[in-house]
Amino acid sequence: MFAAGNPARAGSGVYLAEQTSPPRSLVVGGRRLTRFMDEIYLDRPCEKLSPKKIQVLNAARRPLLDRADVAQVNASVREALAGGVRASGATSVLEWGCGFHTMRELFPGVSYAGVDIDPDVVRVARAEAAGVPFHQADQDLAALPDASFDAIVSAFVFHFRLPRLHLATIHRVLRPEGFLLANVYRRSARSRRELVDELHRAGLRVERAPDQARLCADHEFWCLRRADSPDPGRAAAALQWVRGADRP
């Protein structure tokens, strides 16, 4: 059922199962593994993964995102986030953790840029969309202009660790009335509380909305804005959308 000696890459902590619908967790070689998605297992919580391990995980899950059942869930979550950003009237959007399948096409007529911690992702994105700015964290973050984005959107990223530099950059590049809209899952209640505390220390307010459609297990939408924001109007419009009040 499970290939105990089949890590996605030696020493990565990312493992691949041999069949679909494997158990939620299992023990291999005395090590407990937890299912991340479908046939992918991890030997530690998502928020404990290093950038190198995230790179291995990205490569392992890339082909799964083209599978119909996975693609449908991903598309629904990304459309909910994009709809919230569009409802806010944002004209400049930064996608944080853009991945191999960016959301760029969901923002027609909007100034778009992407950020990812995975150099392979950034390389592929630049090749597929010449002229669109894609930045690699951490090395390119300082080049992002201050107060330059109305909105930051982040799909399937907030279950990973968010370093202080990333949170400081998010705060710095948001315009005073700007906001960040993300989905959150695969974190325990304690881990979510700890993340909220980290966001508060970074000068970011957090509002949470349950996913009424239950697109993923324990799934929420989070809206962040600068604590010194003079006007929550854009963030309020985005939250109203993801809560379902304005969605078709």
Summary of the structure (lengths in Angstrom):
residues: 248
radius of gyration: 17.8
end to end distance: 42.2
largest distance: 55.6
contacts: 782
relative contact order: 0.13
helix: 35%
strand: 28%
